[in-house]
Amino acid sequence: MSSIFDQHLDKNEANHVALSPVSFVERSAEVFADLEAVIHGQRRYNWAQVRDRSARLAAALQAAGVKRGSTVSVMLSNTPEMLEAHYAVPALNAVLNTLNTRLDAELLAWQMNHCEATVLITDAEFSGTMGKALQILKHDFHRELLVIDVCDSEYQGAGERIGSHDYEHWLSQHPPLMKLQGPADEWDAIAVSYTSGTTGDPKGVVTHHRGAYLNAVSNAVTWHMPHFPRYLWTLPMFHCNGWCFPWTIAMLGGVHVCLRRVEAVHILENMTEHQVDHYCAAPIVHNLLIAAPEALRNTITHKVKGMVAGAAPPASMIEGMAQMGFDITHVYGLTEVYGPASVAVKRSAWADQTLSEQVRLNGRQGVRYPLQESMTVLNPDTMDVVAADSHTMGEIMFQGNLVMKGYLKNPAATAKAFEGGWFHTGDLAVLEPDRYVKIKDRSKDIIISGGENISSIEVEDALYRHPAVLACAVVAKPDDKWGEVPVAFVEIKPESAVDAGQLIAHCKTLLANYKAPKEIRFESIPKTSTGKIQKFQLREKVKV
């Protein structure tokens, strides 16, 4: 029914603008034009220069026919060019497709064909793989792309040029657009990001401008980020668009400290030299810092805030970072919710708890992000919220603006993911009495041994508490007697020594005996480029 507040009070250009993170770049260029924005080796750009370069890239793409709904694929490291793509492509209302730098040519070609990319911007380091992918794309899918080569000043390798334009020369030929405009409709797609594809073809997760804008703001609110943060790119920007931090840092007029190689020595050197105060990473990267030589760690004398996600962080990691003096915030999410969409919000009363209790509290997946409408644990059969008793298990589900549009060209998968009006994560968890969520495992990672459920995460956490363990993963091995038994794959810290019997005995001091690994395998553990352990490969190994 119409009311007096519906009469002569329409939306117009003065009072309604579509939400898009592109606006953050324009504001910082206007307000903080002279402030440092990007550090990359010897290169330095202020916000006016970043905006100018991004607007030139947008103009070049526009001249090449890129428009609303066009897809631009990028195969780039964490470099200024990757940031510029995050600002320029959405400004044209086109769709950004960031490619995983560790994928093979066949899968990259499949993804670029699936999302119908028309332009590829690629770093010389990846010319071998991308050259093969382009050949496959042409031969198998009859698709040709406009290819732009990036020759990064910090890359010392011998990559070849495979494109028709050099990035810097291409930008110089186009005057910048007057404005990085953004979309007319905030529901328009801003990016398509592919899941890992561990079972069949990967799914293309389509996200929108509204969600990217709100997640970028939520990052800042969640982390209590001040103006002008100095942010180190330890997280690959191709992963969930860097958890929306390219736009968060733009909103705050901060400094992007770019990093081609995620290695402990480079991370700590950059933190020291550039006074980095914020960074994000998977648990494995934090563990690399904990294991770094003490002399290198001791160069960090200022306050550093780290954000951890990508896997349930082991308690030993949270405790180790606390002992280094780093303030760690634990977030949780998936590609389908723009990266992090929940956080273990720290309460002031927690400071009075013992360190071990603080670690337990901080290790939970927590509560929804400020601008996410709902996150809870539901029984997937009844869709009822589980009891907040720390024991009743259900599935983590989300509702709200920080949820994807859906899966590209896959209506069946989209419908299944949104069944019952919630996004289903596939992660099993409990609700604790304070309503914080605690993950127990992925549904496929629960080990059922002799009729008893064993959480692989719980066993991994016990292993991580041994001082010699750098990385570990626990999977189910088929067993004639018990059905399944836990087997652990372990990487040992440099200059440390431990045998299988010692590790199993260690686990039995922390777990019921039936939960302890029945076998320890000391070998390199396969990981994605974001640090996630690829358990599907390990499951195949134990089947043999």
C-alpha positions in Angstrom: 0.0 0.0 0.0 1.3 3.4 -0.9 2.0 6.0 1.9 2.8 9.7 2.0 6.4 8.7 2.1 6.1 7.2 -1.4 4.8 10.4 -3.0 7.2 12.8 -4.8 10.2 11.2 -3.1 11.8 9.3 -5.9 15.3 8.1 -6.4 17.4 10.4 -8.6 21.0 11.2 -9.5 21.4 13.4 -6.4 20.2 11.0 -3.8 21.0 7.5 -5.1 24.2 6.0 -6.5 24.9 2.3 -7.1 27.4 1.0 -4.5 30.7 0.0 -6.1 34.2 -0.1 -4.6 35.4 1.8 -7.7 34.3 5.0 -5.9 37.0 4.4 -3.2 39.8 4.9 -5.8 38.3 8.2 -7.0 38.0 9.5 -3.4 41.5 8.6 -2.4 42.8 10.2 -5.7 40.9 13.4 -4.8 41.6 13.6 -1.1 44.9 11.8 -0.7 46.4 12.5 -4.1 49.9 13.2 -2.9 50.1 10.3 -0.4 52.0 7.1 -1.1 49.8 4.3 -2.5 52.0 1.6 -3.9 55.5 0.3 -3.1 56.9 -2.3 -5.4 60.7 -2.7 -5.4 62.0 0.6 -6.7 58.6 1.7 -8.0 56.5 4.2 -6.0 53.1 5.6 -6.9 50.9 8.0 -5.0 47.1 7.9 -5.2 46.9 10.4 -8.0 49.3 8.2 -10.1 47.4 5.0 -9.2 44.2 6.6 -10.3 45.8 7.9 -13.5 47.3 4.5 -14.4 44.0 2.7 -13.7 42.0 5.2 -15.8 44.5 4.8 -18.6 44.0 1.0 -18.4 40.3 1.5 -18.4 40.5 3.7 -21.5 42.7 1.2 -23.3 40.3 -1.7 -22.5 37.4 0.4 -23.6 39.1 1.2 -26.9 39.5 -2.6 -27.3 35.8 -3.1 -27.0 35.5 -4.0 -23.3 32.1 -3.0 -21.9 29.4 -4.1 -19.5 29.5 -7.9 -19.2 32.8 -8.4 -21.0 35.3 -10.6 -19.2 39.0 -9.6 -18.7 41.2 -12.4 -17.5 44.5 -11.6 -15.7 47.4 -13.8 -14.9 49.4 -11.7 -12.6 51.4 -11.8 -9.3 50.8 -9.3 -6.5 52.1 -6.3 -8.6 50.8 -2.8 -9.3 49.3 -4.0 -12.5 47.1 -6.5 -10.6 45.8 -3.6 -8.4 45.2 -1.5 -11.5 43.1 -4.3 -13.0 41.0 -4.4 -9.8 40.3 -0.6 -10.3 40.0 -0.4 -14.1 37.9 -3.4 -15.1 35.0 -2.8 -12.7 35.0 0.9 -13.7 33.9 -0.2 -17.2 31.3 -2.5 -15.6 33.2 -5.4 -17.1 34.0 -8.6 -15.1 37.4 -9.4 -13.7 38.6 -13.0 -13.8 41.8 -13.4 -11.8 43.6 -16.6 -12.7 45.4 -18.9 -10.2 49.1 -18.7 -11.1 49.6 -22.4 -10.1 47.1 -24.0 -12.5 48.0 -25.9 -15.6 47.4 -24.7 -19.2 44.4 -27.1 -19.8 42.5 -25.8 -16.8 43.3 -22.1 -17.5 42.1 -22.5 -21.1 38.9 -24.2 -19.8 38.2 -21.3 -17.4 38.9 -18.5 -19.9 36.6 -20.2 -22.4 33.9 -20.8 -19.8 33.8 -17.2 -18.7 34.1 -16.0 -22.4 37.1 -13.8 -21.8 38.0 -11.4 -24.5 41.2 -9.9 -23.1 44.1 -11.5 -21.2 46.7 -9.4 -19.2 49.6 -11.7 -18.3 52.9 -11.5 -16.6 56.0 -12.6 -18.5 56.8 -15.1 -15.7 53.8 -17.2 -16.8 54.4 -16.9 -20.5 55.1 -20.6 -20.9 51.9 -21.8 -19.3 49.8 -19.1 -20.8 51.2 -19.6 -24.3 50.1 -23.2 -24.1 46.7 -22.2 -22.7 46.2 -19.8 -25.6 47.0 -22.5 -28.1 44.4 -24.8 -26.4 41.9 -22.0 -26.3 42.3 -21.5 -30.1 42.5 -25.1 -31.1 39.8 -26.7 -28.8 37.5 -23.7 -28.2 38.0 -21.6 -31.3 38.5 -18.5 -29.2 41.2 -15.9 -29.6 42.0 -13.2 -27.0 43.6 -9.8 -27.1 46.8 -10.5 -25.1 48.7 -7.8 -23.1 52.2 -8.5 -21.8 53.3 -7.2 -18.4 57.1 -7.1 -17.9 57.3 -6.4 -14.2 60.4 -4.4 -13.0 60.9 -7.0 -10.2 60.8 -10.1 -12.3 64.4 -11.2 -13.2 63.4 -14.3 -15.2 63.5 -15.0 -18.9 59.8 -15.0 -19.8 58.7 -14.4 -23.4 56.3 -11.9 -24.8 53.2 -13.7 -26.1 50.9 -10.7 -26.6 50.3 -8.0 -29.2 50.9 -5.1 -26.7 53.3 -4.2 -24.0 51.3 -3.1 -20.9 53.2 0.2 -20.2 53.3 1.2 -23.9 49.6 0.3 -24.2 48.7 2.6 -21.3 50.8 5.5 -22.6 48.8 5.5 -25.8 45.5 6.2 -24.1 44.6 9.4 -22.1 42.9 8.5 -18.8 39.1 8.3 -18.5 37.6 11.4 -16.9 36.1 9.2 -14.2 36.3 5.6 -12.9 32.5 5.4 -13.1 31.3 2.0 -11.9 27.9 0.4 -12.8 24.4 1.7 -13.0 23.2 -1.3 -11.1 25.1 -2.5 -8.1 23.8 -6.1 -8.7 25.9 -6.2 -11.8 28.8 -8.7 -11.8 32.2 -7.4 -10.7 34.2 -10.7 -10.8 34.1 -14.3 -11.6 36.4 -16.5 -9.5 36.8 -20.3 -10.0 36.8 -22.8 -7.2 39.6 -25.3 -7.0 37.8 -27.9 -9.0 38.8 -30.9 -6.9 35.8 -32.8 -8.0 35.0 -32.4 -11.7 35.1 -29.0 -13.4 35.5 -26.0 -11.2 32.6 -23.7 -10.6 32.7 -20.0 -11.6 31.6 -17.9 -8.6 30.0 -14.7 -9.8 30.1 -11.8 -7.3 28.6 -8.3 -7.5 29.6 -4.7 -6.9 27.3 -4.3 -3.9 28.9 -7.3 -2.1 32.4 -6.2 -3.0 31.7 -2.7 -1.7 30.2 -3.9 1.6 32.9 -6.6 2.2 35.6 -4.0 1.7 33.9 -1.8 4.3 33.4 -4.8 6.6 37.1 -5.6 6.4 38.0 -2.2 7.8 35.3 -2.2 10.5 36.2 -5.8 11.6 39.9 -5.1 11.8 39.5 -1.6 13.3 41.7 -0.3 10.5 42.8 3.3 10.7 43.3 5.7 7.8 46.6 5.1 5.9 47.3 1.5 6.8 50.5 -0.1 5.4 49.3 -3.4 4.0 51.6 -6.2 2.8 50.4 -8.4 -0.1 51.2 -11.9 1.3 47.7 -13.1 0.2 47.4 -13.7 -3.5 45.2 -11.1 -5.1 43.8 -13.8 -7.5 42.3 -15.5 -4.4 38.7 -14.1 -3.9 40.1 -10.8 -5.3 42.4 -10.6 -2.4 39.5 -10.9 0.1 38.4 -7.4 -1.2 41.5 -5.7 0.3 42.5 -4.0 -2.9 39.4 -1.9 -2.4 39.6 -1.7 1.4 43.1 -0.1 1.2 41.9 2.3 -1.5 39.0 3.3 0.8 41.4 4.2 3.6 44.1 5.9 1.5 46.6 3.2 2.6 49.8 1.9 1.1 49.9 -1.4 -0.9 53.3 -3.0 -0.4 53.5 -5.5 -3.2 55.2 -8.9 -3.0 56.0 -11.3 -5.8 57.4 -14.1 -3.6 55.7 -15.2 -0.4 58.7 -16.3 1.6 59.5 -15.7 5.3 62.6 -13.7 4.6 60.9 -11.4 2.1 57.8 -10.9 4.3 59.9 -10.0 7.4 62.3 -7.7 5.4 59.4 -5.8 3.9 57.6 -5.5 7.2 60.7 -4.0 8.7 61.7 -1.7 5.8 58.3 -0.4 5.1 56.8 -0.5 8.6 54.0 -2.8 7.4 51.2 -2.9 10.0 48.6 -5.2 8.3 48.8 -8.4 6.3 46.6 -11.5 5.6 47.6 -15.1 5.0 46.6 -18.8 5.4 47.9 -20.6 8.5 50.8 -22.1 6.6 52.3 -18.6 5.9 52.0 -17.6 9.6 53.7 -20.8 10.5 56.6 -19.9 8.2 57.0 -16.7 10.2 57.0 -18.5 13.5 59.7 -20.9 12.1 61.9 -18.1 10.7 65.3 -17.4 12.3 64.9 -15.5 15.6 67.3 -12.7 14.3 65.0 -12.1 11.4 61.9 -12.1 13.5 63.5 -9.7 16.0 63.7 -7.0 13.4 60.0 -6.4 13.8 59.7 -3.9 16.7 56.4 -2.2 15.7 52.8 -3.5 16.1 51.7 -5.8 13.3 48.2 -7.1 12.8 47.7 -10.3 10.9 44.5 -11.8 9.6 44.2 -15.6 9.2 41.8 -17.7 7.2 41.9 -20.3 4.5 41.7 -23.2 7.0 40.9 -23.7 10.6 44.0 -22.3 12.3 45.8 -24.7 14.7 45.9 -23.4 18.3 49.7 -23.7 18.1 49.8 -21.1 15.3 47.7 -18.6 17.2 49.8 -19.1 20.3 53.0 -18.8 18.3 52.0 -15.5 16.7 50.9 -14.1 20.1 54.3 -15.0 21.4 55.9 -13.0 18.5 53.8 -10.0 19.5 51.6 -10.1 16.4 47.9 -9.4 16.9 46.0 -12.1 15.0 42.4 -11.8 13.9 40.7 -15.0 12.8 38.2 -14.8 10.0 36.3 -17.4 8.0 34.7 -17.6 4.7 34.7 -19.0 1.1 35.0 -17.7 -2.4 31.2 -17.7 -2.5 31.1 -15.0 0.3 33.9 -12.8 -1.1 36.5 -14.4 1.1 36.1 -13.6 4.8 32.5 -13.1 6.0 32.7 -14.0 9.7 35.2 -13.1 12.4 36.1 -14.3 15.9 35.4 -10.9 17.4 37.6 -10.4 20.4 35.9 -9.3 23.6 37.7 -7.2 26.2 37.0 -9.8 28.9 39.1 -12.4 27.0 42.2 -10.5 28.0 41.8 -11.7 31.5 41.8 -15.4 30.4 44.8 -17.6 30.3 46.8 -17.7 27.1 45.5 -21.2 26.3 41.9 -20.1 26.8 42.5 -16.9 24.6 43.8 -19.2 21.9 40.7 -21.4 22.1 38.4 -18.4 21.9 40.3 -16.8 19.0 40.4 -20.1 17.1 36.7 -20.1 16.5 35.0 -19.0 13.3 33.0 -16.6 15.3 30.1 -14.4 14.2 29.0 -12.8 10.9 30.7 -9.7 9.4 29.1 -6.4 10.3 27.5 -6.1 6.9 26.5 -9.7 6.5 22.8 -10.3 7.4 23.0 -13.8 8.9 25.4 -16.6 9.6 24.5 -19.6 11.8 24.6 -23.4 12.1 21.6 -25.2 10.8 20.5 -28.8 10.6 20.6 -29.3 6.8 17.7 -31.7 6.8 15.3 -29.6 8.9 16.9 -26.1 8.3 16.4 -25.5 12.1 19.1 -23.7 14.0 21.1 -26.2 16.2 21.2 -25.9 19.9 24.0 -23.6 21.2 25.5 -26.3 23.3 29.0 -26.8 21.8 28.0 -30.4 20.8 25.1 -30.5 18.3 26.6 -30.4 14.9 25.1 -28.8 11.8 26.2 -26.9 8.7 27.4 -23.3 8.5 25.1 -21.2 6.4 25.0 -17.6 5.3 22.4 -15.1 4.1 22.9 -11.5 3.0 24.7 -9.1 0.8 28.0 -10.8 1.1 26.8 -13.8 -0.8 27.6 -14.5 -4.5 25.1 -14.0 -7.3 25.6 -17.7 -8.1 27.6 -20.1 -10.3 28.2 -19.1 -13.9 26.3 -21.2 -16.4 25.4 -23.7 -13.6 21.8 -23.2 -12.5 21.6 -26.7 -10.9 24.7 -26.0 -8.6 23.3 -22.5 -7.8 19.9 -23.9 -6.8 21.5 -26.5 -4.6 23.8 -24.0 -2.9 20.9 -21.7 -2.1 18.4 -24.5 -1.0 16.0 -23.3 1.7 17.0 -19.6 1.2 20.5 -20.0 2.7 23.9 -20.4 1.2 25.2 -23.9 2.2 29.0 -23.9 2.9 29.4 -27.7 3.4 31.4 -27.0 6.6 30.3 -28.8 9.8 30.2 -26.8 13.0 28.7 -26.3 16.4 27.2 -23.2 18.1 28.8 -22.4 21.4 26.7 -20.9 24.2 27.9 -17.3 23.3 26.6 -18.0 19.8 30.1 -18.1 18.3 30.5 -20.8 15.5 33.2 -23.4 15.9 34.1 -25.5 12.8 34.4 -29.2 13.4 35.3 -30.3 9.8 34.2 -30.3 6.2 31.5 -32.9 5.8 33.8 -34.9 3.5 36.7 -34.8 6.0 35.0 -36.4 9.0 36.6 -39.8 9.6 34.2 -42.5 10.8 36.2 -45.2 12.6 34.4 -48.1 14.3 31.2 -46.0 14.2 32.8 -43.0 16.0 33.2 -39.6 14.3 36.8 -38.2 14.3 37.4 -34.6 13.3 40.5 -34.4 11.2 40.9 -30.8 12.4 41.0 -31.9 16.0 43.8 -34.4 15.2 45.7 -31.9 13.2 45.5 -29.4 16.1 47.1 -32.0 18.4 49.9 -32.6 15.9 50.6 -28.9 15.5 51.1 -28.7 19.3 54.3 -30.7 18.8 57.2 -28.2 18.5 58.7 -30.1 15.5 55.7 -30.0 13.2 55.6 -27.3 10.5 52.6 -28.5 8.6 50.3 -31.5 8.7 47.1 -33.0 7.2 45.0 -35.9 8.4 42.8 -38.0 6.1 40.8 -41.2 6.3 42.4 -44.4 5.1 40.1 -47.4 4.3 40.5 -50.2 7.0 39.0 -53.7 6.9 38.4 -53.7 10.7 37.4 -50.1 11.6 36.0 -48.9 8.2 38.4 -45.9 8.3 41.4 -44.9 10.4 43.2 -41.5 10.6 46.5 -41.2 8.7 48.7 -38.1 9.1 51.0 -36.5 6.6 53.6 -34.3 8.3 56.3 -31.8 7.4 58.9 -31.1 10.0 60.5 -27.8 10.8 64.1 -27.3 9.6 66.7 -28.6 12.1 64.0 -30.5 14.0 63.7 -34.3 14.5 60.9 -36.5 15.5 59.7 -40.0 14.6 56.3 -41.5 14.0 56.1 -43.2 17.4 56.8 -40.0 19.2 54.2 -38.1 17.3 51.5 -40.7 17.9 52.4 -40.8 21.6 52.2 -37.0 21.7 48.7 -37.1 20.2 47.5 -39.7 22.7 48.3 -37.2 25.5 45.8 -34.8 24.0 43.2 -37.0 22.4 41.3 -40.2 23.1 43.4 -43.1 21.8 41.1 -44.0 19.0 41.5 -40.5 17.5 45.3 -40.7 17.4 46.8 -41.3 13.9 47.4 -44.9 13.1 50.1 -44.0 10.7 52.5 -41.0 10.1 53.9 -40.3 6.7 56.7 -37.7 6.6 56.6 -36.1 3.2 55.8 -32.8 1.4 52.1 -31.9 1.6 50.4 -30.6 -1.6 49.0 -27.1 -1.2 47.3 -24.5 -3.3 49.0 -21.2 -4.0 46.9 -19.7 -1.1 48.3 -22.3 1.4 45.3 -24.6 1.5 46.2 -28.2 1.8 44.9 -30.3 -1.0 43.5 -33.2 0.9 41.9 -34.9 -2.1 45.4 -35.7 -3.3 46.3 -37.3 0.0 43.1 -39.3 0.0 44.1 -40.8 -3.3 47.5 -41.7 -1.8 46.1 -43.7 1.1 43.7 -45.6 -1.1 46.6 -47.3 -2.9 
